[in-house]
Amino acid sequence: MAEKTDSVTQVLDALHRYRMAENAMNDRARAASGMSENEMRIVRYLLTQAEAKHAVTPTDLSKHLGVTSASMTALLDRLERAGAIERVRHPSDRRSLLITATDHAEQTVGAPVVAFQNETQRIADDLPSDDHAVVVAFLEKLTHAADRASRVTVH
């Protein structure tokens, strides 16, 4: 029983260290770019979607961040003024806009994001195949726990 408690503590400690390192990485990226958390999330999303060859609309971004279209417009206005995004006409639907990250955004925000994604890919590739299912199940359970916890009403 004590061995399981020790190994559970090790898992929780490792998870805590990861979250602290990720938060520090995000803080450094925000400080270097001068962007807010939501602005950073937009740029990160645009960069990952561009890498996957997916077009992104303002509606896609609103859904991703869980904000209203008015809030999204204000965020996109700030990012456009800062030179981090461009609004371009959709090639097949002239009424629709696509949002793309600029080279400036890719250099300031994208470099650490891409470096972290590449390193994450390498780490996942190095895991024995049998461990993949265990890691995925653990992360899915954490995701569901975070979703449930976010719905707890505080009185």
Backbone bond lengths (Angstrom), bond angles and torsions (degrees), N, CA, C in turn:
res aa  C-N    CA-C-N  psi(-1)  N-CA   C-N-CA  omega(-1)  CA-C   N-CA-C  phi
1 M - - - 1.450 - - 1.527 111.34 -
2 A 1.346 116.08 -41.02 1.457 120.19 179.68 1.527 110.52 -65.14
3 E 1.358 117.12 -33.87 1.467 120.36 178.59 1.523 110.62 -64.21
4 K 1.352 117.01 -41.72 1.462 120.00 179.73 1.519 109.98 -66.04
5 T 1.337 117.08 -41.17 1.467 120.49 178.31 1.522 110.24 -60.46
6 D 1.324 116.97 -42.18 1.462 120.91 178.38 1.523 111.26 -64.05
7 S 1.345 117.79 -43.10 1.456 119.57 -178.42 1.529 111.03 -70.50
8 V 1.324 117.94 -35.31 1.469 121.14 176.11 1.526 109.35 -64.80
9 T 1.311 116.31 -42.63 1.467 120.73 177.71 1.524 110.35 -61.18
10 Q 1.326 117.00 -40.40 1.458 120.48 178.19 1.528 111.55 -63.18
11 V 1.339 117.32 -41.15 1.467 121.42 177.71 1.521 109.85 -63.03
12 L 1.325 116.87 -47.99 1.463 120.45 -178.42 1.525 111.57 -64.99
13 D 1.327 116.77 -38.92 1.467 120.36 177.09 1.533 110.97 -64.81
14 A 1.327 116.75 -42.47 1.471 120.25 178.55 1.531 110.51 -64.03
15 L 1.326 117.16 -41.05 1.459 120.91 177.61 1.530 110.38 -62.64
16 H 1.308 117.08 -42.41 1.469 121.48 178.01 1.529 110.66 -61.89
17 R 1.331 117.58 -45.29 1.469 120.87 179.07 1.526 110.76 -62.10
18 Y 1.339 117.02 -40.70 1.462 120.21 177.46 1.527 110.76 -61.76
19 R 1.312 117.11 -47.31 1.472 120.26 -178.32 1.526 110.90 -62.92
20 M 1.314 116.94 -38.62 1.471 120.62 178.26 1.534 109.85 -65.43
21 A 1.316 117.85 -43.35 1.469 121.50 179.26 1.524 110.62 -65.20
22 E 1.331 117.11 -41.28 1.461 120.33 178.78 1.529 110.75 -64.80
23 N 1.328 116.50 -42.46 1.470 120.03 177.38 1.524 111.16 -62.42
24 A 1.320 117.38 -41.10 1.469 121.26 178.93 1.526 110.07 -64.58
25 M 1.351 117.15 -41.10 1.462 121.21 177.86 1.531 109.52 -60.91
26 N 1.338 116.58 -45.63 1.463 120.46 179.52 1.524 112.11 -65.17
27 D 1.331 116.99 -39.39 1.468 120.68 177.94 1.529 110.96 -62.16
28 R 1.342 116.65 -43.57 1.466 120.25 178.82 1.525 110.79 -64.11
29 A 1.329 116.95 -41.54 1.464 120.38 179.67 1.526 110.59 -65.47
30 R 1.343 117.56 -40.95 1.473 120.87 177.75 1.517 110.69 -63.43
31 A 1.318 116.65 -43.93 1.463 120.64 -179.73 1.524 110.80 -63.50
32 A 1.327 116.84 -42.39 1.466 120.59 -178.72 1.518 111.80 -68.40
33 S 1.328 116.75 -34.35 1.466 120.00 -175.77 1.525 113.17 -92.97
34 G 1.334 117.46 -20.70 1.465 120.83 -175.72 1.525 113.08 74.19
35 M 1.329 117.16 16.28 1.462 121.24 -177.58 1.523 111.11 -96.76
36 S 1.335 115.06 154.91 1.463 121.10 173.67 1.531 109.15 -76.51
37 E 1.308 116.22 170.88 1.470 120.55 178.50 1.527 111.11 -58.74
38 N 1.331 117.81 -46.94 1.466 120.29 -179.75 1.529 111.84 -65.40
39 E 1.315 117.21 -37.29 1.467 119.98 177.22 1.529 110.24 -63.79
40 M 1.333 116.20 -40.58 1.464 120.72 177.05 1.526 110.30 -63.46
41 R 1.320 116.60 -42.48 1.468 120.12 179.79 1.530 110.52 -62.21
42 I 1.320 116.81 -39.30 1.468 120.44 178.13 1.521 110.29 -61.97
43 V 1.314 116.21 -50.47 1.469 120.10 -177.35 1.522 110.57 -63.26
44 R 1.342 117.67 -43.23 1.462 120.29 177.85 1.527 110.80 -59.01
45 Y 1.329 115.97 -44.53 1.459 120.86 179.93 1.530 110.66 -62.47
46 L 1.333 116.10 -44.84 1.466 119.68 178.89 1.521 111.27 -60.30
47 L 1.311 117.06 -42.18 1.463 120.73 -178.57 1.523 111.67 -67.04
48 T 1.330 117.31 -42.85 1.464 119.05 -179.74 1.529 110.88 -69.54
49 Q 1.327 117.21 -36.14 1.463 119.86 178.42 1.531 110.73 -70.07
50 A 1.317 116.89 -37.00 1.472 120.30 177.70 1.525 110.11 -64.17
51 E 1.320 116.28 -40.23 1.462 120.09 178.89 1.534 110.63 -63.18
52 A 1.339 116.11 -33.04 1.470 121.04 178.28 1.531 111.86 -87.33
53 K 1.332 116.43 3.80 1.480 122.76 179.36 1.529 112.83 64.26
54 H 1.350 116.12 35.10 1.462 121.36 176.97 1.522 109.86 -105.59
55 A 1.328 116.13 131.97 1.459 121.42 175.49 1.532 108.34 -76.89
56 V 1.336 116.06 148.52 1.457 120.94 -177.25 1.520 109.67 -126.76
57 T 1.333 115.78 128.94 1.458 121.98 176.60 1.522 109.27 -102.99
58 P 1.329 117.85 164.66 1.467 119.72 174.37 1.533 112.05 -57.42
59 T 1.325 116.93 -35.45 1.474 120.48 178.24 1.520 110.60 -63.99
60 D 1.323 117.20 -41.43 1.472 120.55 176.44 1.529 110.14 -57.78
61 L 1.321 115.66 -44.71 1.468 120.19 -179.37 1.522 111.72 -65.73
62 S 1.332 117.19 -41.10 1.467 120.93 178.24 1.518 110.62 -59.24
63 K 1.322 115.95 -44.02 1.471 120.32 179.10 1.517 110.69 -66.14
64 H 1.315 116.98 -42.27 1.468 120.99 -178.84 1.526 111.10 -61.60
65 L 1.326 117.35 -42.86 1.458 120.91 -178.87 1.522 113.32 -87.63
66 G 1.327 116.62 -17.91 1.462 119.58 -177.77 1.513 112.30 72.73
67 V 1.348 116.23 39.02 1.469 120.65 179.31 1.526 109.09 -121.20
68 T 1.319 115.75 164.45 1.455 121.06 179.42 1.525 110.25 -72.25
69 S 1.325 114.95 163.85 1.469 118.42 178.64 1.528 110.57 -66.03
70 A 1.334 117.23 -33.22 1.469 119.88 177.88 1.533 110.48 -64.86
71 S 1.329 117.05 -43.25 1.468 120.44 177.47 1.518 110.63 -63.75
72 M 1.334 115.55 -40.10 1.462 119.26 179.89 1.525 110.78 -63.99
73 T 1.334 116.53 -41.53 1.467 119.93 178.55 1.523 110.55 -59.01
74 A 1.332 117.32 -43.58 1.467 121.01 179.11 1.532 110.78 -63.60
75 L 1.326 117.07 -42.87 1.465 120.28 178.45 1.528 110.86 -63.33
76 L 1.332 116.63 -43.69 1.466 120.05 -179.82 1.522 111.45 -67.01
77 D 1.329 117.19 -36.13 1.472 120.47 176.09 1.531 110.09 -59.30
78 R 1.346 116.76 -46.68 1.469 120.57 -179.72 1.532 110.85 -63.48
79 L 1.337 116.11 -44.23 1.464 119.43 -179.72 1.525 112.00 -65.42
80 E 1.325 116.84 -35.77 1.461 120.08 178.36 1.529 110.23 -68.21
81 R 1.331 117.29 -43.30 1.473 120.60 177.66 1.528 111.32 -61.43
82 A 1.330 116.43 -33.80 1.470 121.24 179.96 1.525 112.39 -79.91
83 G 1.323 116.69 -5.92 1.464 120.39 179.48 1.519 114.00 79.83
84 A 1.342 117.16 19.42 1.460 120.54 -177.01 1.528 113.67 -93.51
85 I 1.338 117.04 -23.54 1.467 120.10 179.93 1.520 110.16 -135.74
86 E 1.317 114.35 163.55 1.464 121.53 172.40 1.512 108.12 -130.54
87 R 1.308 115.23 142.43 1.460 121.37 172.15 1.530 106.11 -100.79
88 V 1.312 116.70 125.43 1.464 120.90 179.48 1.526 108.80 -128.82
89 R 1.305 115.93 149.20 1.468 120.99 178.02 1.521 109.95 -65.30
90 H 1.309 115.72 139.06 1.464 121.71 175.05 1.526 107.84 -64.11
91 P 1.339 118.45 133.43 1.466 119.81 -175.22 1.532 114.64 -64.57
92 S 1.337 117.46 -28.74 1.465 118.50 -177.71 1.524 113.62 -112.06
93 D 1.327 117.88 -8.68 1.470 121.87 178.56 1.524 108.10 -132.86
94 R 1.302 116.64 94.93 1.466 122.30 -174.43 1.523 113.76 -61.47
95 R 1.339 117.59 -18.06 1.469 120.34 179.35 1.525 111.65 -82.00
96 S 1.313 116.11 -15.06 1.456 121.20 -174.16 1.531 111.21 -103.62
97 L 1.323 115.03 150.49 1.461 121.84 176.66 1.518 110.05 -110.81
98 L 1.312 115.69 149.50 1.453 121.99 169.78 1.517 107.67 -113.53
99 I 1.303 115.66 146.24 1.464 121.47 -179.75 1.523 107.48 -111.59
100 T 1.323 116.16 129.82 1.465 120.81 177.95 1.522 109.77 -129.59
101 A 1.313 115.66 148.06 1.459 121.21 174.58 1.524 108.47 -79.53
102 T 1.312 115.99 143.57 1.462 121.14 179.14 1.533 110.36 -85.96
103 D 1.324 115.64 171.27 1.466 120.71 174.54 1.522 110.26 -59.58
104 H 1.344 116.10 -37.43 1.474 120.80 178.42 1.530 110.10 -58.88
105 A 1.334 117.34 -46.37 1.467 120.95 179.49 1.517 110.36 -64.63
106 E 1.304 116.05 -40.03 1.459 119.54 -179.13 1.521 110.84 -64.06
107 Q 1.322 117.02 -37.33 1.465 120.07 -179.56 1.521 111.99 -73.78
108 T 1.338 117.46 -39.88 1.468 119.29 -175.60 1.520 112.49 -83.90
109 V 1.317 116.89 -44.65 1.457 121.09 -177.52 1.522 110.65 -99.90
110 G 1.312 116.08 -38.89 1.453 120.98 -172.47 1.509 114.99 -66.82
111 A 1.313 117.79 -36.37 1.464 119.54 -176.19 1.527 111.88 -57.36
112 P 1.349 118.93 -51.45 1.468 117.06 178.18 1.532 112.66 -67.47
113 V 1.336 117.40 -34.22 1.466 120.64 179.31 1.525 109.99 -63.28
114 V 1.319 116.45 -48.63 1.468 120.81 -179.32 1.525 110.29 -64.91
115 A 1.330 117.20 -41.90 1.464 119.99 178.95 1.529 110.40 -60.65
116 F 1.332 116.45 -42.77 1.472 120.14 179.75 1.529 110.49 -67.89
117 Q 1.324 117.66 -41.59 1.470 120.21 178.29 1.528 110.83 -62.65
118 N 1.318 117.23 -41.98 1.463 120.74 179.24 1.526 111.09 -63.90
119 E 1.316 115.81 -42.90 1.466 120.14 179.63 1.534 110.37 -67.20
120 T 1.332 116.78 -39.46 1.466 120.82 177.36 1.523 110.28 -62.20
121 Q 1.335 116.46 -42.51 1.468 121.05 177.63 1.523 110.70 -60.61
122 R 1.331 116.38 -44.34 1.460 120.29 180.00 1.522 110.93 -62.47
123 I 1.324 116.34 -43.12 1.472 120.57 -179.74 1.529 110.31 -63.87
124 A 1.335 116.98 -43.55 1.468 120.72 178.51 1.526 110.50 -63.98
125 D 1.331 116.70 -40.13 1.466 120.57 178.11 1.531 111.52 -62.35
126 D 1.345 116.30 -33.99 1.460 120.82 -177.91 1.529 113.12 -76.59
127 L 1.332 117.53 -16.71 1.464 120.23 179.02 1.526 109.96 -67.95
128 P 1.311 116.93 139.17 1.463 118.22 172.83 1.540 109.34 -60.05
129 S 1.319 116.83 142.04 1.470 121.31 -176.64 1.518 112.45 -53.98
130 D 1.325 117.17 -36.35 1.467 120.13 -179.54 1.529 112.29 -64.57
131 D 1.320 117.54 -24.32 1.465 121.06 -179.17 1.533 112.79 -81.54
132 H 1.315 117.22 -20.13 1.470 120.10 -177.06 1.520 112.08 -56.01
133 A 1.320 117.36 -48.04 1.464 120.85 -177.96 1.526 111.29 -62.32
134 V 1.322 117.39 -38.05 1.466 121.34 179.63 1.528 110.30 -66.20
135 V 1.327 116.18 -45.11 1.468 120.33 -179.88 1.523 110.39 -64.75
136 V 1.333 116.97 -44.46 1.468 120.84 179.70 1.526 109.84 -61.40
137 A 1.316 118.03 -45.63 1.467 121.16 -179.84 1.527 110.68 -61.60
138 F 1.327 117.14 -43.06 1.465 121.28 178.98 1.529 110.73 -61.54
139 L 1.330 116.93 -46.93 1.465 120.34 -179.08 1.530 111.61 -66.96
140 E 1.324 117.46 -37.56 1.473 120.53 176.78 1.525 110.45 -62.87
141 K 1.325 117.33 -42.86 1.469 120.91 178.33 1.527 110.46 -63.26
142 L 1.341 117.25 -40.55 1.470 120.07 176.58 1.525 111.12 -63.05
143 T 1.336 116.39 -40.99 1.457 121.31 179.12 1.524 110.37 -60.91
144 H 1.319 116.68 -46.73 1.467 120.40 179.83 1.533 110.98 -65.94
145 A 1.324 116.82 -38.17 1.470 120.13 178.12 1.528 110.53 -63.43
146 A 1.337 116.73 -41.76 1.471 120.07 178.12 1.524 110.69 -65.03
147 D 1.332 117.24 -40.94 1.467 120.54 177.38 1.521 111.09 -61.75
148 R 1.330 116.58 -45.62 1.474 119.84 179.25 1.528 110.45 -64.00
149 A 1.319 117.55 -43.33 1.466 121.07 -177.86 1.525 111.26 -63.84
150 S 1.343 116.16 -32.89 1.459 118.84 -179.34 1.518 111.93 -70.84
151 R 1.308 117.58 -14.54 1.471 121.57 179.65 1.529 112.84 -97.46
152 V 1.323 117.21 -3.38 1.462 120.98 178.70 1.518 108.50 -67.46
153 T 1.312 116.20 128.55 1.455 121.59 179.84 1.518 109.89 -83.28
154 V 1.326 116.17 128.08 1.458 121.62 178.50 1.513 108.40 -98.01
155 H 1.318 116.45 130.18 1.486 120.72 -178.85 1.491 110.68 -107.89
